[in-house]
């Protein structure tokens, strides 16, 4: 997943509900999780959701695992 310069700038200009900068929050995650957390934040912004950690993590999880086969065995 590649992030555009525009998306990076949007994250750098966004403050989360707890006062932390969105870009700093993304950078605090592991390298493997960073694209998904960024996508979660951008999705929350687009949907008008609250920018708290719980909402961001749920949105990132939904984006990350939504394409997997959810059949039960």
PQR file of N, CA, C, O and H, with PARSE charges and radii, in Angstrom:
ATOM      1  N   UNK A   1       0.854  -1.172   0.000 -0.4000 1.5000
ATOM      2  CA  UNK A   1       0.000   0.000   0.000 -0.0000 2.0000
ATOM      3  C   UNK A   1       0.897   1.230   0.000  0.5500 1.7000
ATOM      4  O   UNK A   1       1.734   1.394   0.887 -0.5500 1.4000
ATOM      5  N   UNK A   2       0.723   2.082  -0.983 -0.4000 1.5000
ATOM      6  CA  UNK A   2       1.542   3.279  -1.122 -0.0000 2.0000
ATOM      7  C   UNK A   2       0.695   4.499  -0.777  0.5500 1.7000
ATOM      8  O   UNK A   2      -0.432   4.643  -1.250 -0.5500 1.4000
ATOM      9  H   UNK A   2       0.043   1.949  -1.704  0.4000 1.0000
ATOM     10  N   UNK A   3       1.253   5.370   0.051 -0.4000 1.5000
ATOM     11  CA  UNK A   3       0.561   6.576   0.457 -0.0000 2.0000
ATOM     12  C   UNK A   3       1.052   7.743  -0.391  0.5500 1.7000
ATOM     13  O   UNK A   3       2.254   7.902  -0.602 -0.5500 1.4000
ATOM     14  H   UNK A   3       2.169   5.254   0.435  0.4000 1.0000
ATOM     15  N   UNK A   4       0.127   8.551  -0.874 -0.4000 1.5000
ATOM     16  CA  UNK A   4       0.501   9.711  -1.685 -0.0000 2.0000
ATOM     17  C   UNK A   4       1.003  10.832  -0.786  0.5500 1.7000
ATOM     18  O   UNK A   4       0.763  10.829   0.422 -0.5500 1.4000
ATOM     19  H   UNK A   4      -0.849   8.422  -0.703  0.4000 1.0000
ATOM     20  N   UNK A   5       1.696  11.782  -1.382 -0.4000 1.5000
ATOM     21  CA  UNK A   5       2.163  12.955  -0.636 -0.0000 2.0000
ATOM     22  C   UNK A   5       0.982  13.722  -0.053  0.5500 1.7000
ATOM     23  O   UNK A   5       1.062  14.250   1.057 -0.5500 1.4000
ATOM     24  H   UNK A   5       1.891  11.784  -2.362  0.4000 1.0000
ATOM     25  N   UNK A   6      -0.109  13.781  -0.803 -0.4000 1.5000
ATOM     26  CA  UNK A   6      -1.315  14.473  -0.349 -0.0000 2.0000
ATOM     27  C   UNK A   6      -1.879  13.809   0.915  0.5500 1.7000
ATOM     28  O   UNK A   6      -2.286  14.496   1.852 -0.5500 1.4000
ATOM     29  H   UNK A   6      -0.174  13.352  -1.704  0.4000 1.0000
ATOM     30  N   UNK A   7      -1.899  12.483   0.934 -0.4000 1.5000
ATOM     31  CA  UNK A   7      -2.389  11.766   2.106 -0.0000 2.0000
ATOM     32  C   UNK A   7      -1.468  11.982   3.303  0.5500 1.7000
ATOM     33  O   UNK A   7      -1.938  12.143   4.429 -0.5500 1.4000
ATOM     34  H   UNK A   7      -1.569  11.925   0.173  0.4000 1.0000
ATOM     35  N   UNK A   8      -0.163  11.986   3.064 -0.4000 1.5000
ATOM     36  CA  UNK A   8       0.784  12.249   4.144 -0.0000 2.0000
ATOM     37  C   UNK A   8       0.570  13.652   4.711  0.5500 1.7000
ATOM     38  O   UNK A   8       0.583  13.837   5.928 -0.5500 1.4000
ATOM     39  H   UNK A   8       0.219  11.855   2.150  0.4000 1.0000
ATOM     40  N   UNK A   9       0.375  14.624   3.851 -0.4000 1.5000
ATOM     41  CA  UNK A   9       0.150  15.993   4.308 -0.0000 2.0000
ATOM     42  C   UNK A   9      -1.143  16.098   5.110  0.5500 1.7000
ATOM     43  O   UNK A   9      -1.204  16.825   6.102 -0.5500 1.4000
ATOM     44  H   UNK A   9       0.364  14.474   2.863  0.4000 1.0000
ATOM     45  N   UNK A  10      -2.176  15.375   4.683 -0.4000 1.5000
ATOM     46  CA  UNK A  10      -3.436  15.387   5.408 -0.0000 2.0000
ATOM     47  C   UNK A  10      -3.247  14.811   6.810  0.5500 1.7000
ATOM     48  O   UNK A  10      -3.782  15.353   7.777 -0.5500 1.4000
ATOM     49  H   UNK A  10      -2.126  14.785   3.878  0.4000 1.0000
ATOM     50  N   UNK A  11      -2.493  13.720   6.928 -0.4000 1.5000
ATOM     51  CA  UNK A  11      -2.227  13.131   8.238 -0.0000 2.0000
ATOM     52  C   UNK A  11      -1.405  14.072   9.107  0.5500 1.7000
ATOM     53  O   UNK A  11      -1.663  14.191  10.305 -0.5500 1.4000
ATOM     54  H   UNK A  11      -2.059  13.280   6.142  0.4000 1.0000
ATOM     55  N   UNK A  12      -0.430  14.735   8.525 -0.4000 1.5000
ATOM     56  CA  UNK A  12       0.407  15.676   9.282 -0.0000 2.0000
ATOM     57  C   UNK A  12      -0.398  16.870   9.783  0.5500 1.7000
ATOM     58  O   UNK A  12      -0.037  17.479  10.790 -0.5500 1.4000
ATOM     59  H   UNK A  12      -0.221  14.639   7.552  0.4000 1.0000
ATOM     60  N   UNK A  13      -1.479  17.209   9.094 -0.4000 1.5000
ATOM     61  CA  UNK A  13      -2.320  18.350   9.476 -0.0000 2.0000
ATOM     62  C   UNK A  13      -3.496  17.947  10.359  0.5500 1.7000
ATOM     63  O   UNK A  13      -4.322  18.791  10.706 -0.5500 1.4000
ATOM     64  H   UNK A  13      -1.772  16.715   8.276  0.4000 1.0000
ATOM     65  N   UNK A  14      -3.584  16.670  10.726 -0.4000 1.5000
ATOM     66  CA  UNK A  14      -4.727  16.161  11.491 -0.0000 2.0000
ATOM     67  C   UNK A  14      -4.320  15.870  12.930  0.5500 1.7000
ATOM     68  O   UNK A  14      -3.254  15.315  13.198 -0.5500 1.4000
ATOM     69  H   UNK A  14      -2.913  15.984  10.445  0.4000 1.0000
ATOM     70  N   UNK A  15      -5.196  16.259  13.842 -0.4000 1.5000
ATOM     71  CA  UNK A  15      -4.991  15.988  15.261 -0.0000 2.0000
ATOM     72  C   UNK A  15      -6.036  14.987  15.720  0.5500 1.7000
ATOM     73  O   UNK A  15      -7.224  15.136  15.435 -0.5500 1.4000
ATOM     74  H   UNK A  15      -6.061  16.710  13.625  0.4000 1.0000
ATOM     75  N   UNK A  16      -5.581  13.967  16.431 -0.4000 1.5000
ATOM     76  CA  UNK A  16      -6.494  12.972  16.963 -0.0000 2.0000
ATOM     77  C   UNK A  16      -7.220  13.531  18.185  0.5500 1.7000
ATOM     78  O   UNK A  16      -6.846  14.576  18.719 -0.5500 1.4000
ATOM     79  H   UNK A  16      -4.616  13.846  16.663  0.4000 1.0000
ATOM     80  N   UNK A  17      -8.236  12.839  18.609 -0.4000 1.5000
ATOM     81  CA  UNK A  17      -9.061  13.289  19.717 -0.0000 2.0000
ATOM     82  C   UNK A  17      -8.246  13.490  20.999  0.5500 1.7000
ATOM     83  O   UNK A  17      -8.565  14.370  21.798 -0.5500 1.4000
ATOM     84  H   UNK A  17      -8.539  11.991  18.176  0.4000 1.0000
ATOM     85  N   UNK A  18      -7.207  12.692  21.202 -0.4000 1.5000
ATOM     86  CA  UNK A  18      -6.393  12.816  22.414 -0.0000 2.0000
ATOM     87  C   UNK A  18      -5.296  13.873  22.296  0.5500 1.7000
ATOM     88  O   UNK A  18      -4.486  14.037  23.210 -0.5500 1.4000
ATOM     89  H   UNK A  18      -6.948  11.977  20.553  0.4000 1.0000
ATOM     90  N   UNK A  19      -5.270  14.594  21.165 -0.4000 1.5000
ATOM     91  CA  UNK A  19      -4.311  15.666  20.952 -0.0000 2.0000
ATOM     92  C   UNK A  19      -3.050  15.262  20.210  0.5500 1.7000
ATOM     93  O   UNK A  19      -2.238  16.115  19.852 -0.5500 1.4000
ATOM     94  H   UNK A  19      -5.927  14.461  20.424  0.4000 1.0000
ATOM     95  N   UNK A  20      -2.881  13.974  19.978 -0.4000 1.5000
ATOM     96  CA  UNK A  20      -1.701  13.492  19.254 -0.0000 2.0000
ATOM     97  C   UNK A  20      -1.859  13.759  17.761  0.5500 1.7000
ATOM     98  O   UNK A  20      -2.958  13.674  17.213 -0.5500 1.4000
ATOM     99  H   UNK A  20      -3.541  13.281  20.268  0.4000 1.0000
ATOM    100  N   UNK A  21      -0.757  14.081  17.122 -0.4000 1.5000
ATOM    101  CA  UNK A  21      -0.756  14.283  15.685 -0.0000 2.0000
ATOM    102  C   UNK A  21      -0.952  12.936  14.996  0.5500 1.7000
ATOM    103  O   UNK A  21      -0.340  11.943  15.389 -0.5500 1.4000
ATOM    104  H   UNK A  21       0.136  14.150  17.566  0.4000 1.0000
ATOM    105  N   UNK A  22      -1.804  12.897  13.970 -0.4000 1.5000
ATOM    106  CA  UNK A  22      -2.118  11.641  13.276 -0.0000 2.0000
ATOM    107  C   UNK A  22      -0.876  11.023  12.643  0.5500 1.7000
ATOM    108  O   UNK A  22      -0.710   9.804  12.686 -0.5500 1.4000
ATOM    109  H   UNK A  22      -2.301  13.704  13.651  0.4000 1.0000
ATOM    110  N   UNK A  23      -0.008  11.832  12.061 -0.4000 1.5000
ATOM    111  CA  UNK A  23       1.205  11.312  11.430 -0.0000 2.0000
ATOM    112  C   UNK A  23       2.118  10.673  12.482  0.5500 1.7000
ATOM    113  O   UNK A  23       2.695   9.612  12.243 -0.5500 1.4000
ATOM    114  H   UNK A  23      -0.143  12.822  12.026  0.4000 1.0000
ATOM    115  N   UNK A  24       2.247  11.317  13.637 -0.4000 1.5000
ATOM    116  CA  UNK A  24       3.061  10.758  14.716 -0.0000 2.0000
ATOM    117  C   UNK A  24       2.474   9.435  15.212  0.5500 1.7000
ATOM    118  O   UNK A  24       3.214   8.508  15.542 -0.5500 1.4000
ATOM    119  H   UNK A  24       1.779  12.179  13.831  0.4000 1.0000
ATOM    120  N   UNK A  25       1.151   9.354  15.263 -0.4000 1.5000
ATOM    121  CA  UNK A  25       0.490   8.124  15.676 -0.0000 2.0000
ATOM    122  C   UNK A  25       0.808   7.000  14.691  0.5500 1.7000
ATOM    123  O   UNK A  25       1.115   5.882  15.103 -0.5500 1.4000
ATOM    124  H   UNK A  25       0.550  10.107  14.995  0.4000 1.0000
ATOM    125  N   UNK A  26       0.735   7.289  13.411 -0.4000 1.5000
ATOM    126  CA  UNK A  26       1.068   6.293  12.384 -0.0000 2.0000
ATOM    127  C   UNK A  26       2.517   5.853  12.537  0.5500 1.7000
ATOM    128  O   UNK A  26       2.808   4.659  12.470 -0.5500 1.4000
ATOM    129  H   UNK A  26       0.486   8.197  13.076  0.4000 1.0000
ATOM    130  N   UNK A  27       3.422   6.790  12.740 -0.4000 1.5000
ATOM    131  CA  UNK A  27       4.846   6.478  12.856 -0.0000 2.0000
ATOM    132  C   UNK A  27       5.164   5.684  14.114  0.5500 1.7000
ATOM    133  O   UNK A  27       6.192   5.009  14.174 -0.5500 1.4000
ATOM    134  H   UNK A  27       3.186   7.760  12.795  0.4000 1.0000
ATOM    135  N   UNK A  28       4.297   5.753  15.122 -0.4000 1.5000
ATOM    136  CA  UNK A  28       4.539   5.019  16.362 -0.0000 2.0000
ATOM    137  C   UNK A  28       4.222   3.529  16.231  0.5500 1.7000
ATOM    138  O   UNK A  28       4.552   2.749  17.125 -0.5500 1.4000
ATOM    139  H   UNK A  28       3.462   6.301  15.074  0.4000 1.0000
ATOM    140  N   UNK A  29       3.598   3.131  15.148 -0.4000 1.5000
ATOM    141  CA  UNK A  29       3.224   1.732  14.914 -0.0000 2.0000
ATOM    142  C   UNK A  29       4.348   0.997  14.187  0.5500 1.7000
ATOM    143  O   UNK A  29       5.269   1.616  13.655 -0.5500 1.4000
ATOM    144  H   UNK A  29       3.330   3.764  14.421  0.4000 1.0000
ATOM    145  N   UNK A  30       4.258  -0.340  14.173 -0.4000 1.5000
ATOM    146  CA  UNK A  30       5.270  -1.117  13.455 -0.0000 2.0000
ATOM    147  C   UNK A  30       5.181  -0.813  11.962  0.5500 1.7000
ATOM    148  O   UNK A  30       4.150  -0.355  11.469 -0.5500 1.4000
ATOM    149  H   UNK A  30       3.509  -0.844  14.605  0.4000 1.0000
ATOM    150  N   UNK A  31       6.253  -1.070  11.267 -0.4000 1.5000
ATOM    151  CA  UNK A  31       6.301  -0.791   9.836 -0.0000 2.0000
ATOM    152  C   UNK A  31       5.194  -1.528   9.074  0.5500 1.7000
ATOM    153  O   UNK A  31       4.629  -0.995   8.119 -0.5500 1.4000
ATOM    154  H   UNK A  31       7.091  -1.443  11.667  0.4000 1.0000
ATOM    155  N   UNK A  32       4.893  -2.746   9.500 -0.4000 1.5000
ATOM    156  CA  UNK A  32       3.846  -3.534   8.841 -0.0000 2.0000
ATOM    157  C   UNK A  32       2.455  -2.959   9.097  0.5500 1.7000
ATOM    158  O   UNK A  32       1.568  -3.090   8.253 -0.5500 1.4000
ATOM    159  H   UNK A  32       5.352  -3.179  10.276  0.4000 1.0000
ATOM    160  N   UNK A  33       2.258  -2.326  10.244 -0.4000 1.5000
ATOM    161  CA  UNK A  33       0.947  -1.788  10.600 -0.0000 2.0000
ATOM    162  C   UNK A  33       0.723  -0.358  10.107  0.5500 1.7000
ATOM    163  O   UNK A  33      -0.423   0.072   9.975 -0.5500 1.4000
ATOM    164  H   UNK A  33       2.978  -2.219  10.929  0.4000 1.0000
ATOM    165  N   UNK A  34       1.778   0.369   9.839 -0.4000 1.5000
ATOM    166  CA  UNK A  34       1.668   1.784   9.475 -0.0000 2.0000
ATOM    167  C   UNK A  34       0.710   2.068   8.315  0.5500 1.7000
ATOM    168  O   UNK A  34      -0.123   2.966   8.435 -0.5500 1.4000
ATOM    169  H   UNK A  34       2.708   0.019   9.947  0.4000 1.0000
ATOM    170  N   UNK A  35       0.796   1.340   7.197 -0.4000 1.5000
ATOM    171  CA  UNK A  35      -0.122   1.647   6.098 -0.0000 2.0000
ATOM    172  C   UNK A  35      -1.583   1.440   6.483  0.5500 1.7000
ATOM    173  O   UNK A  35      -2.461   2.179   6.037 -0.5500 1.4000
ATOM    174  H   UNK A  35       1.473   0.610   7.099  0.4000 1.0000
ATOM    175  N   UNK A  36      -1.839   0.432   7.314 -0.4000 1.5000
ATOM    176  CA  UNK A  36      -3.219   0.130   7.698 -0.0000 2.0000
ATOM    177  C   UNK A  36      -3.760   1.154   8.679  0.5500 1.7000
ATOM    178  O   UNK A  36      -4.932   1.525   8.614 -0.5500 1.4000
ATOM    179  H   UNK A  36      -1.126  -0.168   7.677  0.4000 1.0000
ATOM    180  N   UNK A  37      -2.911   1.611   9.588 -0.4000 1.5000
ATOM    181  CA  UNK A  37      -3.345   2.646  10.532 -0.0000 2.0000
ATOM    182  C   UNK A  37      -3.603   3.956   9.774  0.5500 1.7000
ATOM    183  O   UNK A  37      -4.584   4.650  10.043 -0.5500 1.4000
ATOM    184  H   UNK A  37      -1.959   1.310   9.641  0.4000 1.0000
ATOM    185  N   UNK A  38      -2.733   4.281   8.843 -0.4000 1.5000
ATOM    186  CA  UNK A  38      -2.934   5.482   8.025 -0.0000 2.0000
ATOM    187  C   UNK A  38      -4.238   5.382   7.242  0.5500 1.7000
ATOM    188  O   UNK A  38      -5.011   6.338   7.185 -0.5500 1.4000
ATOM    189  H   UNK A  38      -1.936   3.717   8.624  0.4000 1.0000
ATOM    190  N   UNK A  39      -4.474   4.226   6.641 -0.4000 1.5000
ATOM    191  CA  UNK A  39      -5.719   4.023   5.890 -0.0000 2.0000
ATOM    192  C   UNK A  39      -6.922   4.119   6.816  0.5500 1.7000
ATOM    193  O   UNK A  39      -7.959   4.657   6.430 -0.5500 1.4000
ATOM    194  H   UNK A  39      -3.846   3.450   6.687  0.4000 1.0000
ATOM    195  N   UNK A  40      -6.794   3.601   8.037 -0.4000 1.5000
ATOM    196  CA  UNK A  40      -7.876   3.687   9.009 -0.0000 2.0000
ATOM    197  C   UNK A  40      -8.201   5.116   9.371  0.5500 1.7000
ATOM    198  O   UNK A  40      -9.372   5.485   9.447 -0.5500 1.4000
ATOM    199  H   UNK A  40      -5.951   3.163   8.351  0.4000 1.0000
ATOM    200  N   UNK A  41      -7.183   5.926   9.594 -0.4000 1.5000
ATOM    201  CA  UNK A  41      -7.397   7.341   9.919 -0.0000 2.0000
ATOM    202  C   UNK A  41      -8.051   8.061   8.753  0.5500 1.7000
ATOM    203  O   UNK A  41      -9.029   8.786   8.938 -0.5500 1.4000
ATOM    204  H   UNK A  41      -6.231   5.626   9.532  0.4000 1.0000
ATOM    205  N   UNK A  42      -7.519   7.864   7.552 -0.4000 1.5000
ATOM    206  CA  UNK A  42      -8.078   8.531   6.376 -0.0000 2.0000
ATOM    207  C   UNK A  42      -9.520   8.096   6.128  0.5500 1.7000
ATOM    208  O   UNK A  42     -10.350   8.906   5.715 -0.5500 1.4000
ATOM    209  H   UNK A  42      -6.725   7.275   7.402  0.4000 1.0000
ATOM    210  N   UNK A  43      -9.817   6.835   6.375 -0.4000 1.5000
ATOM    211  CA  UNK A  43     -11.179   6.334   6.219 -0.0000 2.0000
ATOM    212  C   UNK A  43     -12.112   6.978   7.250  0.5500 1.7000
ATOM    213  O   UNK A  43     -13.234   7.367   6.926 -0.5500 1.4000
ATOM    214  H   UNK A  43      -9.142   6.178   6.710  0.4000 1.0000
ATOM    215  N   UNK A  44     -11.635   7.086   8.491 -0.4000 1.5000
ATOM    216  CA  UNK A  44     -12.437   7.736   9.536 -0.0000 2.0000
ATOM    217  C   UNK A  44     -12.745   9.186   9.167  0.5500 1.7000
ATOM    218  O   UNK A  44     -13.864   9.662   9.361 -0.5500 1.4000
ATOM    219  H   UNK A  44     -10.724   6.771   8.755  0.4000 1.0000
ATOM    220  N   UNK A  45     -11.750   9.871   8.639 -0.4000 1.5000
ATOM    221  CA  UNK A  45     -11.953  11.262   8.215 -0.0000 2.0000
ATOM    222  C   UNK A  45     -13.012  11.312   7.121  0.5500 1.7000
ATOM    223  O   UNK A  45     -13.925  12.136   7.168 -0.5500 1.4000
ATOM    224  H   UNK A  45     -10.842   9.484   8.482  0.4000 1.0000
ATOM    225  N   UNK A  46     -12.884  10.428   6.141 -0.4000 1.5000
ATOM    226  CA  UNK A  46     -13.822  10.395   5.021 -0.0000 2.0000
ATOM    227  C   UNK A  46     -15.250  10.057   5.436  0.5500 1.7000
ATOM    228  O   UNK A  46     -16.208  10.537   4.831 -0.5500 1.4000
ATOM    229  H   UNK A  46     -12.142   9.759   6.103  0.4000 1.0000
ATOM    230  N   UNK A  47     -15.385   9.235   6.463 -0.4000 1.5000
ATOM    231  CA  UNK A  47     -16.710   8.825   6.922 -0.0000 2.0000
ATOM    232  C   UNK A  47     -17.261   9.716   8.032  0.5500 1.7000
ATOM    233  O   UNK A  47     -18.402   9.550   8.464 -0.5500 1.4000
ATOM    234  H   UNK A  47     -14.606   8.845   6.955  0.4000 1.0000
ATOM    235  N   UNK A  48     -16.443  10.662   8.490 -0.4000 1.5000
ATOM    236  CA  UNK A  48     -16.883  11.565   9.538 -0.0000 2.0000
ATOM    237  C   UNK A  48     -16.879  10.934  10.923  0.5500 1.7000
ATOM    238  O   UNK A  48     -17.573  11.411  11.822 -0.5500 1.4000
ATOM    239  H   UNK A  48     -15.516  10.797   8.139  0.4000 1.0000
ATOM    240  N   UNK A  49     -16.107   9.870  11.105 -0.4000 1.5000
ATOM    241  CA  UNK A  49     -16.015   9.198  12.396 -0.0000 2.0000
ATOM    242  C   UNK A  49     -15.105   9.977  13.336  0.5500 1.7000
ATOM    243  O   UNK A  49     -14.294  10.799  12.910 -0.5500 1.4000
ATOM    244  H   UNK A  49     -15.544   9.483  10.375  0.4000 1.0000
ATOM    245  N   UNK A  50     -15.261   9.696  14.616 -0.4000 1.5000
ATOM    246  CA  UNK A  50     -14.404  10.279  15.639 -0.0000 2.0000
ATOM    247  C   UNK A  50     -12.978   9.775  15.446  0.5500 1.7000
ATOM    248  O   UNK A  50     -12.769   8.625  15.059 -0.5500 1.4000
ATOM    249  H   UNK A  50     -15.920   9.028  14.961  0.4000 1.0000
ATOM    250  N   UNK A  51     -12.015  10.621  15.712 -0.4000 1.5000
ATOM    251  CA  UNK A  51     -10.615  10.237  15.540 -0.0000 2.0000
ATOM    252  C   UNK A  51     -10.004   9.846  16.879  0.5500 1.7000
ATOM    253  O   UNK A  51      -9.030  10.449  17.329 -0.5500 1.4000
ATOM    254  H   UNK A  51     -12.184  11.556  16.026  0.4000 1.0000
ATOM    255  N   UNK A  52     -10.585   8.833  17.506 -0.4000 1.5000
ATOM    256  CA  UNK A  52      -9.979   8.287  18.718 -0.0000 2.0000
ATOM    257  C   UNK A  52      -9.328   6.960  18.362  0.5500 1.7000
ATOM    258  O   UNK A  52      -9.611   6.383  17.312 -0.5500 1.4000
ATOM    259  H   UNK A  52     -11.377   8.343  17.140  0.4000 1.0000
ATOM    260  N   UNK A  53      -8.466   6.486  19.228 -0.4000 1.5000
ATOM    261  CA  UNK A  53      -7.672   5.285  18.927 -0.0000 2.0000
ATOM    262  C   UNK A  53      -8.536   4.057  18.682  0.5500 1.7000
ATOM    263  O   UNK A  53      -8.239   3.257  17.795 -0.5500 1.4000
ATOM    264  H   UNK A  53      -8.236   6.955  20.080  0.4000 1.0000
ATOM    265  N   UNK A  54      -9.593   3.901  19.453 -0.4000 1.5000
ATOM    266  CA  UNK A  54     -10.455   2.731  19.287 -0.0000 2.0000
ATOM    267  C   UNK A  54     -11.103   2.718  17.902  0.5500 1.7000
ATOM    268  O   UNK A  54     -11.086   1.696  17.215 -0.5500 1.4000
ATOM    269  H   UNK A  54      -9.835   4.551  20.173  0.4000 1.0000
ATOM    270  N   UNK A  55     -11.665   3.840  17.500 -0.4000 1.5000
ATOM    271  CA  UNK A  55     -12.326   3.926  16.193 -0.0000 2.0000
ATOM    272  C   UNK A  55     -11.321   3.721  15.062  0.5500 1.7000
ATOM    273  O   UNK A  55     -11.605   3.023  14.088 -0.5500 1.4000
ATOM    274  H   UNK A  55     -11.678   4.669  18.058  0.4000 1.0000
ATOM    275  N   UNK A  56     -10.155   4.328  15.198 -0.4000 1.5000
ATOM    276  CA  UNK A  56      -9.119   4.182  14.170 -0.0000 2.0000
ATOM    277  C   UNK A  56      -8.681   2.718  14.063  0.5500 1.7000
ATOM    278  O   UNK A  56      -8.547   2.187  12.960 -0.5500 1.4000
ATOM    279  H   UNK A  56      -9.925   4.895  15.989  0.4000 1.0000
ATOM    280  N   UNK A  57      -8.460   2.076  15.196 -0.4000 1.5000
ATOM    281  CA  UNK A  57      -8.025   0.677  15.170 -0.0000 2.0000
ATOM    282  C   UNK A  57      -9.091  -0.241  14.584  0.5500 1.7000
ATOM    283  O   UNK A  57      -8.768  -1.168  13.841 -0.5500 1.4000
ATOM    284  H   UNK A  57      -8.568   2.507  16.092  0.4000 1.0000
ATOM    285  N   UNK A  58     -10.355   0.006  14.910 -0.4000 1.5000
ATOM    286  CA  UNK A  58     -11.436  -0.801  14.329 -0.0000 2.0000
ATOM    287  C   UNK A  58     -11.514  -0.603  12.818  0.5500 1.7000
ATOM    288  O   UNK A  58     -11.668  -1.564  12.064 -0.5500 1.4000
ATOM    289  H   UNK A  58     -10.618   0.759  15.513  0.4000 1.0000
ATOM    290  N   UNK A  59     -11.407   0.641  12.386 -0.4000 1.5000
ATOM    291  CA  UNK A  59     -11.474   0.923  10.952 -0.0000 2.0000
ATOM    292  C   UNK A  59     -10.288   0.294  10.230  0.5500 1.7000
ATOM    293  O   UNK A  59     -10.454  -0.283   9.155 -0.5500 1.4000
ATOM    294  H   UNK A  59     -11.282   1.422  12.998  0.4000 1.0000
ATOM    295  N   UNK A  60      -9.094   0.400  10.807 -0.4000 1.5000
ATOM    296  CA  UNK A  60      -7.896  -0.202  10.202 -0.0000 2.0000
ATOM    297  C   UNK A  60      -8.050  -1.721  10.123  0.5500 1.7000
ATOM    298  O   UNK A  60      -7.690  -2.330   9.116 -0.5500 1.4000
ATOM    299  H   UNK A  60      -8.958   0.869  11.679  0.4000 1.0000
ATOM    300  N   UNK A  61      -8.579  -2.326  11.174 -0.4000 1.5000
ATOM    301  CA  UNK A  61      -8.795  -3.780  11.186 -0.0000 2.0000
ATOM    302  C   UNK A  61      -9.788  -4.185  10.104  0.5500 1.7000
ATOM    303  O   UNK A  61      -9.572  -5.159   9.383 -0.5500 1.4000
ATOM    304  H   UNK A  61      -8.872  -1.831  11.992  0.4000 1.0000
ATOM    305  N   UNK A  62     -10.876  -3.429   9.997 -0.4000 1.5000
ATOM    306  CA  UNK A  62     -11.878  -3.746   8.973 -0.0000 2.0000
ATOM    307  C   UNK A  62     -11.288  -3.644   7.569  0.5500 1.7000
ATOM    308  O   UNK A  62     -11.562  -4.487   6.715 -0.5500 1.4000
ATOM    309  H   UNK A  62     -11.052  -2.638  10.583  0.4000 1.0000
ATOM    310  N   UNK A  63     -10.486  -2.625   7.333 -0.4000 1.5000
ATOM    311  CA  UNK A  63      -9.865  -2.466   6.017 -0.0000 2.0000
ATOM    312  C   UNK A  63      -8.851  -3.577   5.742  0.5500 1.7000
ATOM    313  O   UNK A  63      -8.782  -4.113   4.636 -0.5500 1.4000
ATOM    314  H   UNK A  63     -10.263  -1.941   8.027  0.4000 1.0000
ATOM    315  N   UNK A  64      -8.083  -3.904   6.744 -0.4000 1.5000
ATOM    316  CA  UNK A  64      -7.013  -4.888   6.566 -0.0000 2.0000
ATOM    317  C   UNK A  64      -7.543  -6.292   6.309  0.5500 1.7000
ATOM    318  O   UNK A  64      -6.982  -7.029   5.498 -0.5500 1.4000
ATOM    319  H   UNK A  64      -8.139  -3.469   7.643  0.4000 1.0000
ATOM    320  N   UNK A  65      -8.605  -6.662   6.986 -0.4000 1.5000
ATOM    321  CA  UNK A  65      -9.079  -8.041   6.911 -0.0000 2.0000
ATOM    322  C   UNK A  65     -10.384  -8.206   6.147  0.5500 1.7000
ATOM    323  O   UNK A  65     -10.914  -9.316   6.100 -0.5500 1.4000
ATOM    324  H   UNK A  65      -9.061  -6.063   7.645  0.4000 1.0000
ATOM    325  N   UNK A  66     -10.920  -7.159   5.553 -0.4000 1.5000
ATOM    326  CA  UNK A  66     -12.204  -7.254   4.861 -0.0000 2.0000
ATOM    327  C   UNK A  66     -12.151  -8.092   3.595  0.5500 1.7000
ATOM    328  O   UNK A  66     -13.189  -8.599   3.169 -0.5500 1.4000
ATOM    329  H   UNK A  66     -10.489  -6.257   5.592  0.4000 1.0000
ATOM    330  N   UNK A  67     -11.007  -8.257   2.985 -0.4000 1.5000
ATOM    331  CA  UNK A  67     -10.910  -9.002   1.741 -0.0000 2.0000
ATOM    332  C   UNK A  67     -10.643 -10.473   1.950  0.5500 1.7000
ATOM    333  O   UNK A  67     -10.636 -11.245   0.991 -0.5500 1.4000
ATOM    334  H   UNK A  67     -10.164  -7.844   3.331  0.4000 1.0000
ATOM    335  N   UNK A  68     -10.422 -10.874   3.187 -0.4000 1.5000
ATOM    336  CA  UNK A  68     -10.174 -12.290   3.464 -0.0000 2.0000
ATOM    337  C   UNK A  68     -11.481 -13.053   3.492  0.5500 1.7000
ATOM    338  O   UNK A  68     -12.542 -12.487   3.755 -0.5500 1.4000
ATOM    339  H   UNK A  68     -10.427 -10.247   3.966  0.4000 1.0000
ATOM    340  N   UNK A  69     -11.395 -14.318   3.222 -0.4000 1.5000
ATOM    341  CA  UNK A  69     -12.562 -15.196   3.220 -0.0000 2.0000
ATOM    342  C   UNK A  69     -12.995 -15.418   4.667  0.5500 1.7000
ATOM    343  O   UNK A  69     -12.224 -15.935   5.476 -0.5500 1.4000
ATOM    344  H   UNK A  69     -10.533 -14.778   3.008  0.4000 1.0000
ATOM    345  N   UNK A  70     -14.223 -15.029   4.992 -0.4000 1.5000
ATOM    346  CA  UNK A  70     -14.706 -15.117   6.358 -0.0000 2.0000
ATOM    347  C   UNK A  70     -15.558 -16.346   6.618  0.5500 1.7000
ATOM    348  O   UNK A  70     -16.315 -16.364   7.588 -0.5500 1.4000
ATOM    349  H   UNK A  70     -14.849 -14.609   4.335  0.4000 1.0000
ATOM    350  N   UNK A  71     -15.460 -17.374   5.784 -0.4000 1.5000
ATOM    351  CA  UNK A  71     -16.225 -18.596   6.021 -0.0000 2.0000
ATOM    352  C   UNK A  71     -15.734 -19.302   7.264  0.5500 1.7000
ATOM    353  O   UNK A  71     -14.541 -19.294   7.568 -0.5500 1.4000
ATOM    354  H   UNK A  71     -14.844 -17.360   4.996  0.4000 1.0000
ATOM    355  N   UNK A  72     -16.652 -19.905   7.974 -0.4000 1.5000
ATOM    356  CA  UNK A  72     -16.261 -20.678   9.157 -0.0000 2.0000
ATOM    357  C   UNK A  72     -16.176 -22.153   8.786  0.5500 1.7000
ATOM    358  O   UNK A  72     -16.826 -22.618   7.850 -0.5500 1.4000
ATOM    359  H   UNK A  72     -17.622 -19.911   7.728  0.4000 1.0000
ATOM    360  N   UNK A  73     -15.380 -22.855   9.525 -0.4000 1.5000
ATOM    361  CA  UNK A  73     -15.172 -24.282   9.271 -0.0000 2.0000
ATOM    362  C   UNK A  73     -16.060 -25.084  10.157  0.5500 1.7000
ATOM    363  O   UNK A  73     -16.041 -26.314  10.101 -0.5500 1.4000
ATOM    364  H   UNK A  73     -14.851 -22.477  10.285  0.4000 1.0000
TER
END
